[in-house]
Structures are given as C-alpha cells and as structure tokens.
C-alpha cells in the first residue's frame, strides 16, 4: 500500500491541477472509496480487513493489459 500511495501521488502530480497532494491524503481518498462504513478512515484503522480489495482490484484492473508473448513460448 505504501508503494501504491507513492505511485499515486507521483501520477497525480504529473497530471497537474491537483495542488500539493501527500501520500496520507491519497490513502485517505482510497479509504473513502474502498472502505465500507460510516467513518471509512476510522474503520480502516480499527479493522485491517475493512479495505475491499475485490472492489479496488476491479476498479484499477482496467489499467492493466495482457502481456504480449512470442508464438513459440
């Protein structure tokens, strides 16, 4: 998650228009999107299983593609 936060911050900075975003702000945004509950940030801190990895995976999966392979492999 730390690597994902760092990469997300770097990508957000490259896109511009978002101002200065920190890894903590990026992680808070992820919690708001993928943690179920009234207070997602608090829920994520209390329950390590609160993050919905399935929903996260389906959300980011569109950014990944099959790797090309050679016909003889």
Helices and strands as residue ranges (DSSP letters): H 2-15, H 23-34, H 40-46, H 53-60, G 61-63
